[in-house]
Amino acid sequence: VVVALDVLPQLLDRSCDQHVRQLVDAASRKVLHAIMDIRQAAARCLGTLTGDPQARLRLSARQSGLDVLVDFSDGAQTEEVLCASLHNAQAPVRRAAAESIGLMVRTGGCEVACRLLQTLAGPHSALVSTCAGARSSGVIALQHLAATGSPDALKMLAEALGDSDASVRAAANTSIIALGGHSGVMGHVAQLVEHERIEVRESAMWCIASLASSYQLRGVESLAQRVAVQRLHDPSSRVRLAAVRCIASLGGSQSVEALCARVAHDEEIEVRLEACRAIATVSAVGDPMAVVCLGTFLAGFRHDEVIAIEVAGLLTAVGDPKGDGVGGRALAAMTLGSPQQCIAGLRGIQRIATSGCQMCRSVALKCLVHGDVGVMGAAVGALQRVC
């Protein structure tokens, strides 16, 4: 390749514009090659064609940086070079090409965006490359096209969430969130929660959570809530977990009942525990349904110190500080466990137990003679509340 680039200018018939243009195009495709020797040979080749304006511009671009490409007088050839560069073996070159496409779109507007979109939707697009890095670069370029408000670009960007490679899905997720002001993107992403692949449904849920909780898209929170509640019944625990976290990020007590059902019936402990955390986040203080749910869950996991202590803290946060009999009794049962569980239960009693609760007073009195100093101190605080 290097020899050909060095020899071809000497054999060129400069009186033939077509031949000159063909050589310029051939050399231009190599100015971003992964191998330095080939890039230098391409620059030398273009440098010998000083009588051709396009050659001078391409050489200038090579010396000054990729973004100079957007200033070419022949926009169509520039777009071709940039789109081809999205396939480059070197990640910095691919990234520079994607960002240069963004600069070109900002300069040329919708007309340029439409032409580039046709290329990215074509059979040789970076979006369908076998290289995940090229597809990621294509996604970044697509983000700039979607920023013009193109429905087709927004749809293609959402579809990139269905890519088989996690890095491409991550790039699509980041690009979509960056376009949060375009409300049309939510509808495209919401359709992916029914996708047959688990990882696609999971990515869609995370993306929906990020979009709906952003300032720009407050108006579509109801759609996000509906989608998240529906996905609580997804066959995959990964998707159910993403749905629970989505609900927690959105807030709103209307989802407490659905979350309580997950706590009670989900087959995966990770999902049940995450649902407990979500309940503590979205429910109103003193919500009876939330208190009963967390208290019941706590009773079933007193044997697990780590889970029991965390859920005791969640129950304490949800219980009514003016006096919560159900929550107080659930926390009183914690004193049957380890010293750390006793302390967590007694501190919860101190905060939410009903004044005069006989059960809470009884366990606190017993803990006054506990062998652990920390337990005895917590028992004093609990007695101050219930006596």
Helices and strands as residue ranges (DSSP letters): H 2-11, H 17-28, H 36-48, H 53-64, G 66-71, H 75-85, H 91-108, H 110-120, G 126-128, H 132-146, H 151-159, G 160-162, H 166-178, H 184-191, G 192-194, H 198-212, G 215-220, H 221-231, H 237-250, G 253-255, H 256-265, H 269-282, H 288-300, H 305-318, H 325-332, G 333-336, H 339-352, H 358-367, H 373-386
